[in-house]
């Protein structure tokens, strides 16, 4: 059994670590909420775009929503474990943070390495969908949804529609129009007249240009969040060790 003075010296350290870990857990919880929000936004706004790469709907938004929900739960668990001062709960929390760190690191590296391949797949898929566009099919409805939601037209720009079979008989799709009242059949069949009435930027260009222009920021934030998990691992392990040692010293 250690002296009372030693235990008194340990308690301020434990209190300090608890304060830092609770603060960390709240920030960690907030990142989960942000992931949930991004997942819901992706489901509403971008799912149609990515679904063109396959015949069925993409699971990417659900992955973000699920990941965000798990992080929210474990963020609250981290606060609970810290307040309880349970060594085994803190170790479990640290293990989860390590798993999150590894998953984020692998996902970030994979996305960066294969970004060009992903971009090519999306470009080919989008142009293929334009070639098959008939205005009524499921894939055509998906294209219309993308063009309306993202306020874009074609792949690179609205003139891409001139190379499709649909344009020869119907002109540019009405989903490209800024104001549908101004888009008469005569305007849609004439690219020069349509130039001022349809969205000038292509959907593929709009998405990829936005992502590439912010690639450095996205990469920095992604790796920053990933390594942020290591701080939590360090705090959780240190607190668990101090609490365990303090319990032994009291025996």
Secondary structure by P-SEA (a helix, b strand, c coil): cccaaaaaaaaaaaaaaaaaaaaaaaaaaaaaaaaaaaaaaaacccccccccccccccaaaaaaaaaaaaaaaaaaaaaaaaaaccaaaaaaaaaaaaaaaaaaaaaaaaaaaaaaaaaaaaaaaaaaaaaacccccaaaaaaaaaaaaaccccccccccccccccccccccccccccccccccaaaaacccccccccccccaaaaaaaaaaaaaaaaaaaaaaaaaaaaaaaaaaaaaaaaaaaaaaaac
